[in-house]
Amino acid sequence: MNLILFGPPAAGKGTQAKRLVESRGMVQLSTGDMLRAAIASGSDLGQTVKGIMERGELVTDEIVVALIEARLDEAEAAGGAIFDGFPRTVAQAQALDAMLARRGSTIDRVVRLKVDDEALKARVAQRYAEQGRPDDNPESFRVRLEAYNRQTAPLLPYYEGQGKLVEIDGMASIDAVAGAIDTVLADA
C-alpha cells in the first residue's frame, strides 16, 4: 500500500504518518524530515537546503525526487510507503508515478487533509515558540503556505482524475482524522 498524505505544512501529516507507521508498519517518507536531516549533516547539500528553507522557498524537484528514490527499497520491504510532503507539484507526481511504475507499483490512495490557513498560521506560531524550528518562523511559514497553495493546487485534479483522491477534515481532532484515514485505507 502506497499512500500520499496531502496537505499544507503543519496540517497534521506527520502526526498521522507516525501513527500509520506504528499501526501498519509502513515507512514514512517525509521530505521535511529528510531535508532537516540533510541540514543537520552539515553536507554541501544540507547547506544548500538550509538557505532555501530559511528563505521559505521550496527545494527543487531534483533534490526532493532523489531523496525519495533513495528510500523506496526500504518502503517496499516494509510493505508500503506514506509519502508526507511529497509530491508538491505535478512534475513531482509524474516522477513518483514513473519511479513506482518501474518497480511494478503505484499510489493506492491520496488523502487530502483540508485545513484552514489562519488556523495553520496559529498552529505554526505555537510550534515555533515551543520548538524553534527555523522553517516555522511566521514569515517563512507564510511564504511556504502561499507556495504550497499555488504550486500544489494542480495536484487535486491530477489525483482526482485517477480516482485516488479522498478529502478529510484536517481540522477535526487527531483521533477523528485517524479514524477517517483508517476508513479510507480499509476501502483501498
C-alpha positions as CSV (number, residue, x, y, z in Angstrom):
1,M,0.0,0.0,0.0
2,N,1.4,3.4,-1.0
3,L,-0.3,6.4,0.4
4,I,0.1,10.1,-0.1
5,L,-0.8,12.4,2.8
6,F,-1.6,15.7,1.2
7,G,-2.0,19.0,2.9
8,P,-0.1,22.2,3.6
9,P,2.7,22.5,6.1
10,A,1.5,21.9,9.7
11,A,-1.7,20.2,8.6
12,G,-1.0,17.2,10.7
13,K,0.5,14.9,8.0
14,G,3.5,14.0,10.2
15,T,1.3,13.1,13.2
16,Q,-0.9,10.8,11.1
17,A,2.0,9.3,9.3
18,K,3.7,8.4,12.6
19,R,0.5,6.7,13.7
20,L,0.3,4.7,10.5
21,V,4.0,3.6,10.8
22,E,3.2,2.3,14.3
23,S,-0.1,0.6,13.4
24,R,0.7,-0.7,9.9
25,G,4.5,-0.9,9.8
26,M,4.7,1.3,6.7
27,V,7.7,3.6,6.1
28,Q,7.1,7.3,6.4
29,L,8.9,9.2,3.6
30,S,8.8,12.8,4.9
31,T,10.6,15.2,2.7
32,G,10.6,17.7,5.6
33,D,12.4,15.2,7.9
34,M,14.8,14.2,5.1
35,L,15.6,17.9,4.4
36,R,16.1,18.7,8.1
37,A,18.4,15.6,8.3
38,A,20.4,16.9,5.3
39,I,20.8,20.3,7.1
40,A,21.9,18.6,10.3
41,S,24.5,16.6,8.4
42,G,26.3,19.8,7.5
43,S,26.9,18.4,4.0
44,D,27.0,20.7,0.9
45,L,23.5,19.5,0.1
46,G,22.5,20.4,3.7
47,Q,23.9,23.9,3.4
48,T,22.1,24.5,0.1
49,V,18.8,23.2,1.5
50,K,19.2,25.3,4.7
51,G,19.4,28.5,2.7
52,I,16.4,27.6,0.6
53,M,14.3,26.7,3.6
54,E,15.2,29.7,5.6
55,R,14.0,31.9,2.8
56,G,10.7,30.0,2.8
57,E,11.3,28.7,-0.7
58,L,10.6,25.1,-1.9
59,V,13.5,22.8,-2.6
60,T,14.0,21.9,-6.2
61,D,12.3,18.8,-7.7
62,E,15.6,17.2,-8.5
63,I,16.7,17.2,-4.8
64,V,13.4,16.0,-3.5
65,V,13.0,13.3,-6.1
66,A,16.5,12.0,-5.4
67,L,15.8,11.9,-1.6
68,I,12.6,9.9,-2.2
69,E,14.1,7.5,-4.7
70,A,16.9,6.6,-2.3
71,R,14.3,5.4,0.3
72,L,12.0,3.3,-1.9
73,D,13.7,0.0,-1.4
74,E,13.2,0.3,2.4
75,A,9.5,1.2,1.9
76,E,8.9,-1.7,-0.5
77,A,10.5,-4.1,2.0
78,A,8.1,-2.8,4.7
79,G,5.0,-3.3,2.6
80,G,4.4,0.3,1.6
81,A,5.2,4.0,1.9
82,I,3.5,7.0,3.4
83,F,4.5,10.0,1.3
84,D,4.4,13.0,3.6
85,G,5.1,16.4,1.9
86,F,5.7,14.8,-1.5
87,P,4.7,15.3,-4.2
88,R,4.1,19.0,-4.2
89,T,3.9,19.6,-7.9
90,V,2.5,17.8,-10.9
91,A,6.1,17.2,-12.1
92,Q,6.9,15.5,-8.8
93,A,3.7,13.5,-9.0
94,Q,4.7,12.3,-12.5
95,A,8.2,11.5,-11.4
96,L,6.8,9.5,-8.5
97,D,4.4,7.6,-10.8
98,A,7.3,6.8,-13.1
99,M,9.5,5.7,-10.2
100,L,6.8,3.4,-8.8
101,A,5.8,2.1,-12.3
102,R,9.4,1.0,-12.9
103,R,9.1,-1.1,-9.7
104,G,5.7,-2.5,-10.6
105,S,3.9,-0.4,-8.0
106,T,1.6,2.6,-7.8
107,I,0.0,5.1,-5.5
108,D,-3.1,3.5,-3.9
109,R,-4.7,6.4,-2.1
110,V,-4.2,10.2,-1.8
111,V,-5.6,11.6,1.4
112,R,-6.0,15.4,1.4
113,L,-6.2,16.9,4.9
114,K,-8.4,20.0,4.4
115,V,-7.5,22.8,6.8
116,D,-8.0,26.5,7.4
117,D,-5.0,28.7,6.6
118,E,-5.5,31.0,9.5
119,A,-5.7,28.1,12.0
120,L,-2.4,26.7,10.5
121,K,-0.7,30.1,11.0
122,A,-1.6,29.9,14.7
123,R,-0.5,26.3,14.9
124,V,2.9,27.1,13.5
125,A,3.4,30.2,15.6
126,Q,2.9,27.9,18.7
127,R,5.2,25.2,17.3
128,Y,7.8,27.9,16.6
129,A,7.6,29.2,20.1
130,E,7.9,25.7,21.6
131,Q,10.4,24.1,19.2
132,G,12.2,27.0,17.5
133,R,12.3,25.2,14.1
134,P,13.8,27.8,11.7
135,D,11.4,26.8,8.9
136,D,8.5,27.6,11.2
137,N,9.2,31.2,11.7
138,P,6.0,33.2,10.9
139,E,7.4,34.9,7.8
140,S,8.9,31.8,6.3
141,F,5.7,29.9,7.0
142,R,3.6,32.4,5.2
143,V,5.8,32.1,2.2
144,R,5.7,28.3,2.4
145,L,1.9,28.3,2.7
146,E,1.5,30.6,-0.3
147,A,3.9,28.4,-2.3
148,Y,2.1,25.3,-1.3
149,N,-1.3,26.7,-2.2
150,R,-0.1,28.0,-5.6
151,Q,2.1,25.0,-6.6
152,T,0.0,22.1,-5.3
153,A,-3.4,23.1,-6.4
154,P,-3.0,21.3,-9.8
155,L,-2.4,18.0,-7.9
156,L,-6.0,17.9,-6.8
157,P,-7.4,17.3,-10.3
158,Y,-4.4,15.1,-11.2
159,Y,-5.2,12.6,-8.5
160,E,-8.9,13.1,-8.6
161,G,-8.7,12.1,-12.3
162,Q,-7.0,8.9,-11.3
163,G,-9.8,8.2,-8.7
164,K,-7.3,8.2,-5.8
165,L,-8.1,11.4,-4.0
166,V,-10.1,11.4,-0.8
167,E,-10.6,14.5,1.3
168,I,-10.7,14.5,5.1
169,D,-11.4,17.4,7.5
170,G,-8.0,18.1,8.9
171,M,-9.3,20.5,11.5
172,A,-11.0,17.6,13.3
173,S,-9.4,16.0,16.4
174,I,-6.3,13.9,15.8
175,D,-8.4,10.8,16.7
176,A,-11.2,11.7,14.3
177,V,-8.7,12.3,11.4
178,A,-7.0,9.0,12.2
179,G,-10.4,7.2,12.1
180,A,-11.3,8.8,8.8
181,I,-7.9,7.7,7.3
182,D,-8.4,4.2,8.6
183,T,-11.8,4.0,6.9
184,V,-10.2,5.2,3.6
185,L,-7.4,2.6,3.8
186,A,-9.9,-0.2,4.6
187,D,-11.6,0.6,1.3
188,A,-8.4,0.6,-0.7
